[in-house]
């Protein structure tokens, strides 16, 4: 019976490293896109919540407000880290508002760009089909 040395050859290790590198090269971009989509969904949900609060504020005060504090919402940390939220209101008549979420560098390569919603519930994005 022959005694074979134990362990891996250099070529076996190099093939394994190459396979892991190929898998990582494929998986990493897919993961990053998934994270971007998740952040976008969180921002969209927040914009919808602000719009609903604005409608309640209108019923209570007969006007819209330009500050998130007035409608009683705080930008969640995960949304604030990825998007800059801006709320604009005009007295009218009729009164109007717009809430926008502009991607920050943390949300780099965001294909939808700036997201917004207004008093009529119209949802817009820089690229169509993102809402």
C-alpha positions, 0 to 999 in steps of 0.5 A: 500500500502506497502512502500518499501525502495529505493536503491540497495541491497548489492547482486545487487551491487556485481553482477553488479561489477562482471559483469563489471569485467568480461566484462573488463577482456574480453575487455581489452586484445582485445583492447590492441591487437587492439592497437598493430596491429595499431602501427604495421601498422603505423611502416610498412607504415613508413618502406615502405615510407623510402624504397621508399625514398631510391629508389629515393635517389639511382636514384639521387646519385647512392647509398643508404644512412644510415641516415633517414635525408639524405632521408628527413624523420623523424620518427613519434612520434607514431612509435618512441615510439613503435619501434626502427628504424634502416637504414643500407646501403652498397655501393655494388656493387650492393648497398643495404639497409635494414630498420628495426623496432624493438619493444620497451617495449611500444609494448610489446607482439608484435607477429610479432617481428622485421619488415624489408624491403630491396632494393628489396622490400622483407618484413620480420618479425620474425613471418611469415604472418605479412606483 
